[in-house]
Amino acid sequence: MKVIALTGIRKMGEMEQNRPSISNSNDVLIEVKSIGVCGSDMHYYKEGNIGDQVVQFPFVVGHEFSGVIACTGVNVSNLKEGDRVAVDPNIYCGECDQCKSGRPHTCRNQRFMGCPGQMEGCNKPFVVMPAKNCFVLPENMSFDDGMLIEPLSIGVYAAKQAGDVKGLDIAIWGYGPIGMCVHESLKMNGVKSVMVSDNLEWRCAIAKKHGAELVVNASENDAQFHFLKHRPEQVDIAFECCGNQEALNEALHCIKPGGKLVIVGIPDFDSWLMSADILRRREITVVNIRRQNQCEETAIDALSSGKIDLSDMITHRAPLCDAGKIYEMVADYKDGVMKAVLYP
């Protein structure tokens, strides 16, 4: 089968691989139907690493996907051929202290799809995954909807980790796919108001359409100034969803005493800088988000029931063979891209 791999910084190429087969009785073979291009894929594409996870070229990336069960291992009883599934890309051991304490997303022995040194990604026609990582899609959900469950479940988890948001004022820095998923999850949980900052006008337009009370294009205006002018008493919780130091600085200044900073974005640098004075004097709680921690079923229910609306998320679709063009477009934020989807 033909797969698409990173062959260098900002380079992709087609490679030939054998179609995978099931070797573990608890695994399933999945025919991939929809693949999302994620921000973390962009780090590997543009920089070749995320922290100490360094790509050894060639390497197949990708972890947001849905598909149909093509074959099951002999011990699989919860899935059958033909089932349409969303997939958790994190293979966890279930035996370590993290897994046993309800934290499989920080499993000490994890293998995450498309992560250098762990396992290849899903930019290919077929993959093998544990059956426990698969979630059957309701009939009213498409394969594209199923692909969106991975980023949506991160938004659901981030909103969950923020605590009870009913009646609270929130601000979000960065309205890419993850920022949008956070926003929709907060709305579902009863947030009072949300302000949004992003550098791209088309993403600001989507935030307005989805009910943000105030939206600031940070490439043209000072988000911190406008947020504080609109909400002088500051916000209860700020979400940093773009991995940007300036955004984090602004977020800290906009959080009221006793508030929270929730960091969801992945930076392209090693260390955040935070004002010790603001953190201490305002007694701000800092919460970091690592993937989605078993929030897939909640995300599926929310999307299939209409509690969450991601209809404006996917802006571009292309065959997998055009991955190089699509990755370049996403890397440079061209053509109004929000979420691009590839099809094997």
C-alpha positions, 0 to 999 in steps of 0.5 A: 500500500502507498503511504505518505511520510515526512522525508525532511523539514517541510518535505513529504513523499510517497512510500510503499509499505506492506498492508498491516495484519493483526498479530495481537488477538485484541487488535483490529484492522481499520481501513482509514476513511478520514484523516485530520491535519493537526497542529502537532503534525505541523510541529513535526513538519516545520521543526522536526520535533516537539520537545525531545520527540525528534523525527527520524526521516522518513516518518509517517505522521497523523493521529486524527482519523476515523475508519471502518473495521476491516478485520478483528482479532479472535478475542475482540467481542465489542466490534465487528467488520463494517463498524464505523469507528472513531479512534483514540490514537494513544495506546496505553498499557493499563498496568502502570500507576498512571493507568491504574489511577485513571490517567491513561493519557499519561501512561508511562508506557504509552505509544502515541500514533504519529509520535517519533520513537513511539509509532507511525501515524495514520497517513496511510490506507490501513492501520492496526489498533487495539479494539479498546481504542475504538468507539463505534459511531452513531448512524448520524455521524459521518467519517469526518465527524468521527475524525473530529472526535480526537480534537473535540475530546481534547476540548471536552477534557480542557473544559472539564479540567477547568471545573464548573464554568456555569455563570463564569466569564472566560477568554480564549487565546487562539481559535484554531480547531482546538480553540474552537473545540474548547469554546464549544465544550464551554458553551455546552457546560453553561459558561456565561460569556466567552471572549476570543483572540486570534490573528486570522480574520476568518477564524475570528469570523467563525468565533463570532458566528459561534457566539463569542461575546467579543472577538479581537483580531490580534494582528490588528488590535491589542487583545489585552486592552480590549478584553480588559476594557470590555471586562474590567473586573477580568475573567475567571478562566483564561485558555491559552490554545495557540502555544504563544508566549505573548498570548500567555502574557496577555492571558495572565494579565486578564485573569482575576484573583483566584482565577485559572490559566488553562494551557492547551496550546503546544509551544515550539519552545522549551520553557514558558515564562510567567510573571511570578508577581501576578501568579502569587499576588492573584493566587492564579491556578495553572492547569496544563492539558495533556490530550483527552483522558477518556473523553471520547464517548462524551465528545461523540454524544455531544456531537451526535446530539447537536450539543456541540456544533463543529459544522464550520470546522472543516474547510478543505478536503483532498486525497492523501496523495496531495498531502504535501500541498495540504501540509504546506497550506496549513503550515502557512495558514493559507486560503482560510484554512481551519481544518484540512482533511485527507482521504486515502 
